[in-house]
Amino acid sequence: MAGRGSHDSARGLTNAGSRGRRYDYSKDSPIATFGKELRTSKQLWNVPTTEARPESDGAYSRKLLREHGITLPPQMLYERFIYLPDTTRRRELMVIYAERATGAAAALPKEKLDALLADHERRGLRSFSITPQPRP
């Protein structure tokens, strides 16, 4: 990962010394949409049954869902869309789009899984938009 200092891989954070923390998604794929550049990361995701990092945002989110009676399926098509609104890279908008994966998804050849994830990305991008808001 680019940048200096420590890195929190789950959040894409790097410690930039006196400048504070900055987001670094340089390993994520860039896409142009909504007139902006977003960074994306997509995968066939095996939902954890135990939490390696119980203090993480993901672990907290899964705990919150469980507390409200929502159980995630064992496998999901998962994509994270990141928008960094300015050059300071200290602010981010993160949208996570996930769907239940069919039981056969794990057995698909790479080309078919890539096509499945590309379709998933198109559905994800139709599920939200980024528009500028007037400043007060």
Contacts in CASP RR format, 6 or more apart in sequence:
PFRMAT RR
TARGET T0000
AUTHOR 0000-0000-0000
METHOD contacts of the structure
MODEL  1
MAGRGSHDSARGLTNAGSRGRRYDYSKDSPIATFGKELRTSKQLWNVPTT
EARPESDGAYSRKLLREHGITLPPQMLYERFIYLPDTTRRRELMVIYAER
ATGAAAALPKEKLDALLADHERRGLRSFSITPQPRP
1 7 0 8 1.000
1 9 0 8 1.000
1 12 0 8 1.000
1 14 0 8 1.000
1 24 0 8 1.000
1 26 0 8 1.000
1 27 0 8 1.000
2 14 0 8 1.000
2 24 0 8 1.000
2 26 0 8 1.000
3 14 0 8 1.000
3 16 0 8 1.000
3 24 0 8 1.000
4 14 0 8 1.000
4 15 0 8 1.000
4 16 0 8 1.000
4 17 0 8 1.000
5 14 0 8 1.000
5 15 0 8 1.000
5 16 0 8 1.000
5 17 0 8 1.000
6 14 0 8 1.000
6 15 0 8 1.000
7 13 0 8 1.000
7 14 0 8 1.000
7 15 0 8 1.000
7 24 0 8 1.000
10 53 0 8 1.000
10 56 0 8 1.000
10 57 0 8 1.000
10 58 0 8 1.000
11 23 0 8 1.000
11 57 0 8 1.000
12 23 0 8 1.000
12 24 0 8 1.000
12 25 0 8 1.000
13 21 0 8 1.000
13 22 0 8 1.000
13 23 0 8 1.000
13 24 0 8 1.000
14 21 0 8 1.000
14 22 0 8 1.000
14 23 0 8 1.000
14 24 0 8 1.000
15 21 0 8 1.000
16 22 0 8 1.000
20 90 0 8 1.000
21 90 0 8 1.000
22 88 0 8 1.000
22 89 0 8 1.000
22 90 0 8 1.000
23 82 0 8 1.000
23 84 0 8 1.000
23 89 0 8 1.000
23 90 0 8 1.000
23 91 0 8 1.000
23 92 0 8 1.000
24 89 0 8 1.000
25 39 0 8 1.000
25 41 0 8 1.000
25 82 0 8 1.000
25 84 0 8 1.000
28 39 0 8 1.000
28 40 0 8 1.000
28 41 0 8 1.000
28 80 0 8 1.000
28 82 0 8 1.000
29 39 0 8 1.000
29 40 0 8 1.000
29 41 0 8 1.000
30 37 0 8 1.000
30 38 0 8 1.000
30 39 0 8 1.000
30 40 0 8 1.000
31 37 0 8 1.000
31 38 0 8 1.000
31 39 0 8 1.000
31 40 0 8 1.000
32 38 0 8 1.000
33 125 0 8 1.000
34 129 0 8 1.000
34 130 0 8 1.000
34 131 0 8 1.000
36 83 0 8 1.000
36 130 0 8 1.000
37 83 0 8 1.000
38 81 0 8 1.000
38 82 0 8 1.000
38 83 0 8 1.000
39 81 0 8 1.000
39 82 0 8 1.000
39 84 0 8 1.000
40 79 0 8 1.000
40 80 0 8 1.000
40 81 0 8 1.000
40 82 0 8 1.000
40 121 0 8 1.000
41 79 0 8 1.000
41 80 0 8 1.000
41 82 0 8 1.000
42 77 0 8 1.000
42 78 0 8 1.000
42 79 0 8 1.000
42 80 0 8 1.000
42 117 0 8 1.000
42 120 0 8 1.000
42 121 0 8 1.000
43 78 0 8 1.000
43 79 0 8 1.000
43 117 0 8 1.000
44 75 0 8 1.000
44 76 0 8 1.000
44 77 0 8 1.000
44 78 0 8 1.000
44 101 0 8 1.000
44 105 0 8 1.000
44 106 0 8 1.000
44 113 0 8 1.000
44 117 0 8 1.000
45 75 0 8 1.000
45 76 0 8 1.000
45 77 0 8 1.000
45 78 0 8 1.000
45 98 0 8 1.000
45 101 0 8 1.000
46 74 0 8 1.000
46 75 0 8 1.000
47 62 0 8 1.000
47 72 0 8 1.000
47 73 0 8 1.000
47 74 0 8 1.000
47 75 0 8 1.000
47 76 0 8 1.000
48 62 0 8 1.000
51 59 0 8 1.000
51 62 0 8 1.000
53 59 0 8 1.000
62 72 0 8 1.000
65 71 0 8 1.000
65 72 0 8 1.000
73 100 0 8 1.000
73 101 0 8 1.000
75 100 0 8 1.000
75 101 0 8 1.000
75 103 0 8 1.000
75 105 0 8 1.000
75 106 0 8 1.000
76 98 0 8 1.000
76 99 0 8 1.000
76 100 0 8 1.000
76 101 0 8 1.000
77 98 0 8 1.000
77 99 0 8 1.000
77 100 0 8 1.000
77 101 0 8 1.000
77 105 0 8 1.000
77 116 0 8 1.000
77 117 0 8 1.000
77 120 0 8 1.000
78 96 0 8 1.000
78 97 0 8 1.000
78 98 0 8 1.000
79 96 0 8 1.000
79 97 0 8 1.000
79 98 0 8 1.000
79 117 0 8 1.000
79 120 0 8 1.000
79 121 0 8 1.000
79 124 0 8 1.000
80 94 0 8 1.000
80 95 0 8 1.000
80 96 0 8 1.000
81 94 0 8 1.000
81 95 0 8 1.000
81 96 0 8 1.000
81 97 0 8 1.000
81 124 0 8 1.000
81 125 0 8 1.000
81 128 0 8 1.000
82 92 0 8 1.000
82 93 0 8 1.000
82 94 0 8 1.000
83 92 0 8 1.000
83 93 0 8 1.000
83 94 0 8 1.000
83 130 0 8 1.000
84 91 0 8 1.000
84 92 0 8 1.000
85 91 0 8 1.000
85 92 0 8 1.000
85 93 0 8 1.000
93 130 0 8 1.000
95 128 0 8 1.000
97 120 0 8 1.000
97 123 0 8 1.000
97 124 0 8 1.000
97 127 0 8 1.000
97 128 0 8 1.000
99 120 0 8 1.000
99 123 0 8 1.000
105 113 0 8 1.000
105 116 0 8 1.000
108 116 0 8 1.000
END
